[in-house]
Amino acid sequence: MAQEQKLCPLMVEDEVDPEEFVEYKGKKIYMCCGSCVKKFKKDPDYYVKLTSSLLPQIDKSLLNKKVKFIEQKFCMVYEDRVVSPKSYVHEHNGKKYYFWSSTAIRKFKAKPDFYIEKAKKNPNVKKLALKK
């Protein structure tokens, strides 16, 4: 298994499962579950660049310089789950919000102001500081 990768790069509070991984530019990246493997495969360059601080096996030279981040890093409802531009999207008051699943969108629609305020305080954002 990867030398020091302990946490899943998509569900950042969950430990990796050594049997759940993807290959990225010759390196194994471990996930916590099959759902994360599927989501990762939809936007690998984005996820690797955004979560590189959680991936000690990924050298900075492997990061795709063309990848541009969206402002939002985590699902508005499931705050430990990383989103990408290819995640589920819902517009609220003229702004796009990204979600882990359609279930998360339904929950958000029921209490949008609650989730918007909660997302502003998400402590997981600090985990994604880019490698120097």
Secondary structure, DSSP 8 states (H G I E B T S, - for coil): --SS--B-SSBTTSB--TT-EEEETTEEEE-SSHHHHHHHHHSHHHHHHHTGGG-TTS-GGGS-TT----S--B-SSSTTBB--TTSEEEEETTEEEEESSHHHHHHHHHSHHHHHHHHHT-GGGGGG----
